[in-house]
């Protein structure tokens, strides 16, 4: 992640980034007990917009609910989330596209491991929007590390501590000369990457693991599914076997920090002819237009 911009929302105000610190004995630090989301803010001249901000807020609320953080939903609604986003972007005045990371931290120092009723603190910071995977052809490796199942640490909740799973798998992929990993579940079915969802195309049909396959229900995943349906592309959400990726016509990934980016290689096997396939191209184009301007779905929020 790039360095945060100098102004950070922390607690209940905007402060200098050096003032936004958590105590060493808080559960957020000790156990990774925080939940978060990352959303994009696009800057076109004087126009600033956020993409699917309401859905990001809703996913943050749901992550809190799954983990048992009960204070956030009592104190925050979408209007407050929007107002803070607006103020934070105004304070930093970025001249380019940025990401905003919003986190709810359990900042209490308590004996033992529990969460219900604990005090939380919200942080939001801005950083330059740089893709985390190559945009001109990704090389992926299936990971020896399995995806954490829903009944251990749910991937559906964006819990900071759970990202140790992603770190293990991504580092293994990098150490092996690849760009990113593919997580499988305990039964060998495909889940997702370290921080992106995965799609494949076979015989003109778009296929992706369904939301009960130990994945994050990615907001760009949902976006691409909607856009594909509008383009008349048949879509199936189901279990995916690892070897289906080896014989797919196209494979691509989606995510706020990954974009919509095509895969050229999985486990040393070329995907199709290693080119940017027609369905991935169509959806990438539609996606990059939609994130900045969208009268059809109401996904773009104007900031001041
Ligand atoms: N899966 C994981 C594990 C992620 O961390 C992310 C990034 N938030 C995604 C998928 C993609 O989600 P989104 O489209 O909401 O950014």
Boltz pocket constraint, residues with backbone or C-beta under 6 A from the ligand:
constraints:
  - pocket:
      binder: B
      contacts: [[A, 38], [A, 155], [A, 192], [A, 193], [A, 194], [A, 195], [A, 196], [A, 197], [A, 215], [A, 216], [A, 217], [A, 218], [A, 219], [A, 220], [A, 221], [A, 254], [A, 255], [A, 256], [A, 257]]
      max_distance: 6.0
